[in-house]
Amino acid sequence: MTAKLRREVSPENPLILHTCHSNWIRGIDMRPSELLEMLPEDIRTCSAMSHVPDWWDPEKLPVIKEYLDECERIGLQQVLQTTVFKDARANNFMPQDILKQLFDEYTCLIGVLIVEQGIAQFDQPDRQNIIDTIHTMAEIGGTLFWAEMIYHRHHPFMVAGEDEGLYRAISENSDHVVFIDKANGRTQYFLSQSAAMGWWLTGNAAAWGINAEDFWWFETAYKDIWSLPAKPRSYSQWQSTASFPANLYAQVIERSMASGASVYKVEYPLSLMYKHSKEEKWYLTSQWEHAVYPMLQKVANGWVASEDQVRSKIKACYHATDMNAPEIAPPETRLFKGLYGAEHTPAEHWHTYGTSLDLLPHEGRYFFIPVTPKLAPPPTDLGDVINPENYPVLFPDVQSKQAWFNERYVQEQSGSSWSVRVDKKWYIFNHHENANLDTDFDISLQTNTCSALYGEIGAHTSLLVEEAPDSLDILLNNYRVDIKELWNGDFPCADFEQYCDYMDKHVKAPAHDKPRQTVLVVKGVPPNASLKADLSGMYTEHRFDRDTERADYRLEIMHNGPVQLRIGMSAEQ
């Protein structure tokens, strides 16, 4: 018998987690009231604080209670991070009796967060801690949020699917467990998402979520934008993470909305929420305001695909009966090659650095392939089941895999962009993480009276398109801050103080005055109809012209940032 949940999480009731640190190694702590004061009203009802006291120490309990007291007073829900990789390495976990005491005292406390066990050994003490925490959450009505990534070992979500004790604890208390794909680490980004989805879609987890963060840029060993990767951690952390293109956060969130993620945790670096070192005041940066926030607004307003919608898109899944099977074993993930991911990292890069350069999917036709736990019964409602036994028979080469999937997935789009349709909504972006390359898309409109929407979009550009018979509502964004100053010698950012010098200058005056062009073409406009485009947002100029010969309308927009766009249809007079 499990207790009633303190906070239900689902695509219809998403949760946005905002990180607040106490006793942070970088010396900048955020109070719950400071966070709440900054958050816009329209996402507050979906929001909770993720409090990070770092590793467990009994002396930190008064500080934890101080934060909880404040959350209780201001009405802000909290998820307490209880375990990090440092705890796992030391087998130093918050005692369960302390957790029960805190949940008994504070109604604002809705769950706990465990992260990054894959960095440690993830041995039996680590697993037992998760088992114990799950049982505690089930007893008191809380939720265990488990955020994970991978470096070189097997992904912990896969290990959990083979561990009888851990699997049983999760499956028997599934309403109290949420798996979060932590978009960091060095490899297997597509497997991380698919495994989290697989736990959810087999009924063994209440939901799944995404943790978007800039640390991926540092682990991949990029420096400034358009740079070539190098040895991991060979650059200053501050320079590298600050160079993470802002709209990449939005793109990671966007592909997660399309696939039914219910939890959205943005692990805030100082490039998103920054405390001015001289003013002692917190600011939401332009990267947050113009890239992250517009996408979180969509999370809060019905843009997360429902479970039924996700299931209707899936025609095949992978049942991971052997996590050492070549198609899912680390470091590469061959399962997704030839379909939508894990194929733009050269072999020499794998061998030299052991990192993947592929974070975003590049093809939307095949949606996403859930990877289900070994100990779960073989799925019967997720399309055709692929497993380690039939994989080499079904797919002796990439061409046969593509042909097999093409038989099951209807082509609704073309072009080099990633694009996915869920009912009347389209999710589209340029998938190049760090290459100054344009992509295009051509999507077949399903509801609109016009036949198709074509586009040409630059790097780090995303679109959300909602169809109605006589209109297209579009959120278009390509926001990026010019960070060249970080690399020209003025702000070397070799240490935290130098980084603060840079941010003190730029947090209120970001360099974002370089607009770039997006082209949209509405095709197949019916005779005796005309289109009108209404725009608002961060654009500098636009042109909207009719091509009478082809019954098309062409829109050219110069912008750096979000543009809200409505293309409406009316009868010609």
C-alpha positions in Angstrom: 0.0 0.0 0.0 1.6 3.3 -1.1 0.7 6.8 0.0 -1.1 9.3 -2.1 1.3 11.4 -4.2 2.0 14.9 -3.0 2.5 16.0 -6.5 1.3 14.1 -9.6 3.5 14.4 -12.7 2.3 13.8 -16.2 2.3 15.4 -19.7 -0.9 17.1 -18.7 0.6 18.2 -15.4 4.3 18.9 -16.1 6.8 19.9 -13.5 9.5 22.5 -14.1 12.4 22.2 -11.7 14.7 25.2 -11.0 18.0 24.6 -9.2 19.0 26.4 -6.0 22.3 25.7 -4.4 23.3 26.1 -0.8 27.0 25.7 0.3 27.9 25.8 -3.4 31.6 25.3 -4.2 31.4 28.4 -6.4 30.3 30.5 -3.5 27.0 31.7 -5.0 23.9 30.5 -3.3 20.3 31.2 -4.2 17.5 31.5 -1.7 14.0 30.1 -2.5 12.5 33.6 -2.2 15.0 35.0 -4.7 14.1 32.3 -7.2 10.3 32.8 -6.7 10.7 36.5 -7.1 12.4 36.1 -10.5 10.0 33.5 -12.0 7.4 34.8 -14.3 3.8 34.3 -13.2 2.8 32.1 -16.1 5.2 29.2 -15.2 5.0 29.5 -11.4 2.2 27.0 -11.0 4.3 24.3 -12.8 7.5 25.2 -10.9 9.3 23.8 -8.0 12.7 24.3 -6.5 15.4 21.7 -6.8 17.5 22.3 -3.7 21.1 21.1 -3.9 23.0 21.0 -0.6 25.8 19.0 -2.3 26.9 15.8 -0.5 25.3 14.7 2.7 26.7 15.9 6.0 24.6 15.9 9.2 25.9 19.4 9.8 24.0 20.5 6.7 20.6 19.5 8.1 19.9 23.0 9.7 20.6 24.6 6.3 18.3 22.1 4.6 15.6 22.9 7.1 16.2 26.6 6.7 15.5 26.3 2.9 12.5 24.2 3.6 11.2 26.7 6.1 11.4 29.4 3.5 9.7 27.2 0.9 6.9 26.4 3.3 6.4 30.1 4.1 6.3 31.3 0.5 4.4 28.4 -0.9 7.1 27.0 -3.2 7.3 23.2 -3.7 10.7 21.6 -3.2 12.6 18.6 -4.5 15.6 17.9 -2.3 18.7 16.5 -4.0 20.0 13.8 -1.6 22.6 11.9 -3.5 25.4 12.9 -6.0 28.3 10.9 -7.4 30.4 12.0 -4.4 28.0 10.3 -2.1 28.0 7.2 -4.1 31.8 7.0 -4.2 31.9 7.3 -0.4 28.7 5.3 0.3 27.6 8.4 2.2 23.8 8.7 1.8 21.2 10.7 3.6 19.6 8.4 6.2 16.1 7.3 5.5 14.9 8.3 8.9 16.0 11.9 8.2 14.1 11.9 5.0 10.9 10.6 6.7 11.4 13.3 9.4 11.7 16.1 6.7 8.6 14.9 4.8 6.7 14.7 8.1 7.6 18.3 8.9 7.2 20.0 5.5 4.3 19.8 3.1 6.2 21.7 0.5 8.6 18.8 0.1 7.3 16.7 -2.9 10.3 14.4 -3.6 14.0 13.8 -3.7 16.5 13.9 -6.5 19.3 11.4 -7.1 21.9 12.2 -9.8 25.0 11.0 -11.7 25.4 7.6 -10.2 27.0 6.7 -13.5 30.1 8.7 -12.6 30.7 6.5 -9.6 30.7 2.7 -9.6 27.0 2.3 -9.2 27.7 -0.8 -7.1 25.5 -2.5 -4.6 25.5 0.2 -1.9 24.5 2.8 -4.5 21.7 0.6 -5.8 20.5 -0.3 -2.2 20.3 3.4 -1.5 18.0 3.9 -4.4 15.9 0.9 -3.3 15.6 2.3 0.2 14.7 5.7 -1.1 12.0 4.4 -3.4 10.4 2.6 -0.5 10.5 5.7 1.7 8.9 7.8 -1.1 6.2 5.2 -1.5 5.5 5.2 2.2 5.2 9.0 2.5 3.8 10.0 -0.8 6.9 11.5 -2.4 8.6 10.9 -5.7 12.1 9.8 -6.5 13.5 11.8 -9.4 16.5 10.0 -10.8 18.6 12.0 -13.3 21.3 10.1 -15.1 23.9 10.2 -17.9 26.8 8.1 -19.0 30.5 8.3 -19.5 32.0 5.0 -20.5 30.2 2.4 -18.4 26.8 0.9 -18.9 24.0 3.4 -18.4 22.5 3.1 -14.9 19.0 3.0 -16.3 20.0 -0.2 -18.2 21.7 -1.7 -15.2 18.5 -1.1 -13.2 16.6 -3.1 -15.7 18.8 -6.1 -15.1 19.1 -5.9 -11.3 16.2 -7.9 -9.8 16.1 -6.0 -6.5 16.2 -2.6 -8.0 13.8 -3.5 -10.8 11.3 -4.9 -8.3 11.5 -1.8 -6.1 10.9 0.5 -9.1 8.1 -1.6 -10.8 6.2 -2.2 -7.5 6.3 1.5 -6.7 6.2 2.9 -10.2 3.9 5.8 -9.3 6.7 7.2 -7.1 9.6 7.0 -9.7 10.5 9.4 -12.5 13.5 8.8 -14.8 15.3 11.9 -16.0 17.6 12.0 -19.0 20.5 14.2 -17.9 21.8 15.8 -21.2 25.4 15.6 -20.2 28.1 13.0 -20.0 30.2 11.9 -23.0 28.3 9.2 -24.8 25.0 7.5 -25.5 22.7 10.5 -25.4 20.0 8.8 -27.5 20.0 5.7 -25.3 19.6 7.8 -22.2 16.4 9.3 -23.6 15.1 6.0 -25.0 15.8 4.1 -21.7 13.9 6.8 -19.7 11.0 6.6 -22.1 11.1 2.8 -22.0 10.6 2.7 -18.2 7.7 5.1 -18.5 5.9 3.4 -21.5 6.1 -0.1 -19.9 4.3 1.3 -16.9 7.3 1.0 -14.6 7.6 4.7 -14.0 5.2 7.5 -13.4 6.9 9.7 -16.0 10.2 10.6 -17.6 11.9 14.0 -17.9 14.8 15.9 -19.2 17.7 17.8 -17.5 19.0 20.4 -20.0 22.4 21.8 -19.2 25.5 23.5 -20.7 28.1 21.1 -19.2 27.7 18.9 -22.3 29.6 21.5 -24.3 32.5 21.3 -21.8 32.5 17.5 -21.7 32.4 17.3 -25.5 35.5 19.6 -25.4 34.2 22.5 -27.5 35.5 26.0 -26.8 33.9 28.9 -28.7 31.1 28.4 -31.2 32.2 26.6 -34.5 35.3 25.2 -32.8 36.6 21.7 -33.3 36.4 19.3 -30.4 39.6 18.6 -28.5 40.7 16.7 -25.4 37.9 16.6 -22.8 38.2 19.2 -20.1 41.2 20.8 -21.9 39.6 24.3 -21.7 38.5 26.4 -18.9 35.1 25.2 -17.6 33.9 28.8 -17.5 34.8 29.7 -21.0 33.5 26.5 -22.5 30.1 26.3 -20.7 29.4 30.0 -21.3 29.9 29.4 -25.0 27.0 26.9 -25.1 24.5 28.3 -27.6 21.5 29.5 -25.8 18.9 28.0 -28.0 20.4 24.5 -27.6 18.6 24.5 -24.3 15.3 25.1 -26.1 16.0 22.4 -28.7 16.7 19.8 -26.0 13.5 20.8 -24.3 11.6 20.8 -27.6 12.5 17.2 -28.6 11.5 16.1 -25.1 8.1 17.8 -25.3 7.5 15.9 -28.6 8.2 12.6 -26.8 6.1 13.1 -23.7 8.6 14.3 -21.1 6.8 15.4 -17.9 9.7 16.9 -16.0 11.8 19.8 -17.2 14.9 20.5 -15.1 17.3 23.2 -16.4 20.5 22.8 -14.4 21.1 26.5 -14.1 24.6 27.6 -14.9 25.5 31.2 -14.2 24.9 32.0 -17.9 21.1 31.7 -17.2 20.7 32.9 -13.6 23.5 35.1 -12.4 24.2 37.0 -9.2 26.0 40.2 -9.9 29.2 40.1 -7.9 29.2 43.8 -7.2 25.4 44.5 -6.8 24.7 41.2 -4.9 21.6 40.9 -7.0 20.2 38.0 -9.0 19.4 38.4 -12.7 17.6 36.2 -15.2 20.0 36.5 -18.2 19.1 37.2 -21.8 19.8 33.5 -22.5 17.1 32.5 -20.1 14.6 35.2 -21.1 14.9 34.8 -24.9 15.7 31.1 -25.3 14.7 29.0 -22.2 11.7 30.9 -21.0 9.7 30.8 -24.3 10.0 27.1 -24.5 9.1 26.6 -20.8 6.0 28.7 -21.5 5.0 26.1 -24.1 5.7 23.3 -21.6 3.2 25.0 -19.2 0.6 25.5 -22.0 -0.2 22.2 -23.5 2.7 21.5 -25.8 3.9 18.3 -24.1 2.7 15.3 -26.1 0.3 13.0 -24.1 1.0 9.4 -23.4 -1.6 8.3 -26.0 -0.1 10.6 -28.6 3.4 9.2 -28.0 2.2 5.6 -28.2 0.4 6.3 -31.4 3.7 7.5 -33.0 5.7 4.4 -31.9 5.8 1.5 -34.4 8.9 -0.3 -32.9 10.7 -0.6 -29.7 13.9 -2.3 -28.4 13.7 -4.8 -25.5 17.1 -4.7 -23.8 17.5 -8.4 -22.8 21.3 -8.0 -22.9 22.9 -4.6 -22.3 26.2 -5.9 -23.8 24.6 -6.4 -27.2 26.7 -4.4 -29.7 23.8 -2.2 -30.8 23.3 -0.7 -27.3 26.7 -1.3 -25.6 28.9 1.7 -24.8 30.4 3.9 -26.0 28.5 3.9 -29.4 24.8 3.2 -29.8 24.4 1.5 -33.2 20.7 1.0 -32.6 20.0 4.6 -33.7 22.5 4.8 -36.6 20.9 5.2 -40.0 17.7 6.4 -38.4 18.0 9.6 -36.3 21.2 9.7 -34.2 24.7 8.8 -33.2 26.3 8.9 -36.6 28.1 12.2 -36.9 31.0 11.3 -34.7 34.1 10.2 -36.7 35.7 6.9 -35.6 39.0 8.6 -34.9 37.3 10.9 -32.5 35.8 8.0 -30.6 39.2 6.3 -30.4 41.1 9.5 -29.4 38.7 11.2 -27.0 35.9 8.7 -26.2 33.2 11.4 -26.6 30.1 11.7 -28.8 29.5 14.8 -30.9 25.8 13.9 -31.4 23.3 15.3 -28.9 20.2 16.2 -31.1 18.3 13.8 -33.4 18.7 14.7 -37.0 15.7 12.9 -38.5 12.1 13.0 -37.2 10.4 10.4 -39.5 11.1 7.5 -37.1 10.0 9.5 -34.0 11.9 7.8 -31.0 12.7 4.2 -30.2 11.9 3.3 -26.6 14.4 0.9 -25.0 12.6 -1.2 -22.4 14.1 -2.9 -19.3 15.3 -6.5 -19.5 13.2 -7.7 -16.6 10.0 -6.0 -17.9 7.7 -8.4 -19.9 8.2 -8.1 -23.6 6.1 -5.1 -24.8 2.9 -5.8 -26.6 1.7 -2.3 -27.2 4.8 -0.5 -28.6 4.9 -1.9 -32.1 7.3 -4.5 -33.3 9.8 -5.7 -30.7 13.5 -5.6 -31.6 15.9 -7.4 -29.3 19.5 -8.6 -29.2 18.5 -12.0 -30.7 16.6 -10.7 -33.8 18.6 -7.4 -34.3 21.4 -8.9 -36.4 18.9 -11.0 -38.4 16.6 -8.1 -39.1 19.4 -5.6 -39.8 22.5 -7.1 -41.4 23.3 -3.6 -42.6 22.1 0.0 -42.3 20.2 -0.1 -45.6 18.0 -3.0 -44.4 17.3 -1.2 -41.1 16.2 1.9 -43.0 14.0 -0.2 -45.3 12.4 -2.0 -42.3 11.6 1.3 -40.5 10.4 2.9 -43.7 7.7 0.2 -44.0 6.4 1.2 -40.6 6.7 5.0 -40.6 4.9 7.2 -43.0 6.9 10.0 -44.6 5.2 13.2 -43.6 8.3 15.5 -43.9 11.4 15.9 -46.0 14.5 18.0 -45.8 17.6 18.1 -43.7 15.9 19.5 -40.5 14.6 17.4 -37.6 10.8 17.6 -37.7 8.1 15.6 -35.9 4.3 15.9 -36.0 2.2 15.2 -33.0 -1.5 15.6 -33.9 -1.8 19.3 -35.0 1.6 20.4 -33.7 4.9 20.3 -35.4 8.3 20.3 -33.6 11.2 21.4 -35.9 14.8 22.5 -35.5 18.2 22.7 -37.1 20.0 19.7 -35.5 23.6 20.9 -36.0 25.0 21.5 -32.5 28.2 23.2 -33.5 28.3 23.7 -37.2 27.3 26.8 -39.1 25.1 25.0 -41.5 21.6 25.8 -42.7 18.9 23.1 -42.9 15.6 23.0 -44.7 12.3 21.3 -44.1 9.1 20.6 -46.1 6.2 19.4 -44.0 2.8 18.2 -45.2 0.1 20.1 -43.5 -2.6 17.9 -42.1 -5.3 20.3 -40.9 -4.5 23.6 -42.6 -6.2 24.4 -45.9 -2.8 25.0 -47.5 -0.8 22.0 -48.6 2.7 22.4 -47.0 5.1 24.6 -45.1 8.7 24.9 -46.3 11.5 26.5 -44.4 15.2 27.3 -44.5 16.7 27.8 -41.0 20.1 28.6 -39.6 22.1 26.9 -36.9 20.4 26.8 -33.4 17.0 27.6 -34.9 13.8 26.0 -33.6 10.2 26.2 -34.5 6.9 25.1 -33.0 4.0 25.2 -35.5 0.4 24.6 -34.6 -2.1 24.0 -37.4 -5.7 25.2 -37.7 -7.7 25.1 -40.9 -7.2 28.8 -41.6 -4.0 29.6 -39.7 -0.5 28.6 -38.6 0.7 29.7 -35.2 4.5 29.6 -35.0 7.1 30.2 -32.3 10.4 30.8 -34.1 13.6 31.2 -32.3 17.4 31.4 -33.1 18.6 33.3 -30.1 22.3 33.4 -29.6 24.7 35.6 -27.7 28.0 36.6 -29.3 30.7 35.3 -26.9 33.8 36.1 -28.9 35.0 38.4 -26.2 35.5 35.3 -24.0 38.1 34.1 -26.3 39.9 37.2 -27.5 42.1 37.6 -24.4 40.0 40.3 -22.6 38.2 37.8 -20.4 40.3 34.6 -20.4 38.0 33.1 -17.7 40.6 30.8 -16.4 39.1 31.0 -13.0 35.8 31.9 -11.4 36.7 35.5 -10.6 37.5 36.2 -14.3 34.2 34.7 -15.3 32.4 37.0 -12.9 34.2 40.0 -14.4 32.8 39.0 -17.8 29.3 38.3 -16.5 29.1 41.5 -14.4 29.6 43.4 -17.7 27.4 41.4 -19.9 24.4 40.2 -17.8 22.7 43.5 -18.4 24.1 44.3 -21.8 24.5 41.1 -23.8 26.0 41.1 -27.3 23.0 39.9 -29.3 22.7 42.4 -32.1 23.5 40.1 -35.1 20.2 39.0 -36.7 20.1 36.0 -39.1 17.6 35.1 -41.7 14.8 32.5 -41.6 12.8 31.7 -44.7 9.3 30.2 -44.5 7.2 29.4 -47.6 3.5 28.4 -47.3 2.7 26.2 -50.3 -0.5 25.3 -52.0 -2.6 28.3 -51.0 -6.2 27.7 -52.3 -7.5 29.9 -55.1 -9.4 32.9 -54.0 -7.5 33.0 -50.7 -4.9 35.4 -49.3 -2.5 35.1 -46.4 -1.5 37.7 -43.8 1.5 37.4 -41.5 1.3 39.0 -38.0 4.7 39.1 -36.2 5.9 40.1 -32.8 9.2 39.6 -31.0 12.9 40.1 -31.6 13.0 40.7 -35.4 14.5 43.6 -37.2 12.8 43.3 -40.6 10.6 41.0 -42.6 9.2 40.5 -46.1 6.0 38.7 -47.0 5.4 38.2 -50.7 3.0 36.2 -52.8 4.2 34.0 -55.7 1.1 34.0 -57.9 2.6 31.5 -60.4 3.1 28.9 -57.7 0.3 29.8 -55.3 3.0 30.2 -52.6 3.6 32.9 -50.0 7.3 33.5 -49.0 8.2 35.1 -45.6 11.8 36.3 -44.9 12.6 37.3 -41.3 15.8 38.8 -40.0 16.0 38.0 -36.3 18.1 37.0 -33.3 15.6 35.7 -30.8 12.0 34.6 -30.4 9.4 35.6 -32.9 5.7 34.9 -32.5 4.1 34.5 -35.8 0.6 33.9 -37.0 -0.1 33.3 -40.7 -3.8 33.7 -41.2 -6.0 33.0 -44.3 -8.9 35.1 -45.6 -11.0 35.1 -48.7 -9.8 37.5 -51.5 -12.1 40.4 -52.2 
